[in-house]
Amino acid sequence: MRYGFTTGSCAAAAAKAAAYMLLTGREKTEITIETPKGISYHAKLLDICRTENEVRCAVEKDGGDDPDVTTGAWIYATVSYGEEMETKIIIEGGIGVGKVTRQGLDQPIGNAAINHVPREMITKEVTEVCRLTDYQGSLKVVISVPDGALISEHTFNPRLGVIGGISILGTSGIVEPMSSQAILDTIKLELTQRRSEGLDYVAISPGNYGQDFMKKTYGYDLDKSVKCSNFIGETIDMAVALGFQKILLTGHIGKLIKVAGGIMNTHSREADCRMELLAAFAVQNQLESCYARELLECATTEEALSILETHKILSAVMETVVERICYSLEKRANGKLTVDCIVYANTFGELAKSKGGEKWFTLLAREQAP
């Protein structure tokens, strides 16, 4: 299946091209960037508009064989000279890019909803152009999506507290096809390969954020393990069938809280009871029921965690969550697997881990040893 490229990659490509045309005075009709995944993105440039002090151009979003509502959108970058004399790239959101209005998201309140990886990509690509042209001043980059406000009505942005447009997203720079069967086949293949090496334990994670967390926090590269996407229950089934004895699940609270409620497919279209579960576990841990409404009204789990911390029950609730996750997964495995779990959040880092979680670090470190 054909992969596509994220809105973050489109923004970075458009910004690089606009910067190049501004600083060289030469028009460019296509540009190449390297995504964080290491895959080159060759983009065609659209609607080029050049003046002496500003250049604007667009890149059309292509979601590959996993098109979403942003596929076909034109992602614009307008690059102009900044006022600072030092080399600095200033990134702002223009029309059709949402603005963050609630806590717990990737960007602080008031910022344009351009996530940190796309910001890093834009800065990297534009800085490269500055270096190649020996430009040492500042540049202002404004990312815009003319149809962004309309597109955002078909996303979760309004509920999450991102208003006025879409978010510029992406952690790897590419959009991997999300055919359910293709993903399940890949999970099974990776589990089978691991089992064929004689290993009866496996670390799994829903996606890139879990991998990044494990690598930064514990020095373990989950790329060597299995990415289960949203199919946590079916991954457990496969692991049991293949004869695994132990599993470590690592993930963000926003996804894994669903597993604590027995939900085995964590895609948002399947179920979303994040706040209801957090509120229930909070009341179980002595939160007065009158405060539960605060949790139920939260847009993100990160926002809810701040409330739990204010009431001094964050640690207790997270321990309950991890216990319930392990219980739900061991029940799914019909007692044939021992399950450990580590749950984290972007703001708080590690939130809790199961009693057997610590032993995994020695086990995984030994596996990675040269």
Secondary structure, DSSP 8 states (H G I E B T S, - for coil): ---EE-HHHHHHHHHHHHHHHHHH----SEEEEE-TTS-EEEEE-EEEEE-SSEEEEEEE---TTS--TTTT-EEEEEEEE-S-SS-EEEEEE-TTB-EE-STTSSS-TTSBSB-HHHHHHHHHHHHHHHHHHT--SEEEEEEE-TTHHHHHTTSSHHHHTEESSB-B--SSSEE----HHHHHHHHHHHHHHHHHTT--EEEEESSHHHHHHHHHHH---GGGSEE-TTBHHHHHHHHHHHT--EEEEEEEHHHHHHHHTT-SB--TTT---HHHHHHHHHHHTT--GGGHHHHHT-SSHHHHHHHHHHTT-HHHHHHHHHHHHHHHHHHHTTTSSEEEEEEEETTTEEEEE-TTHHHHHHHHHHHH--
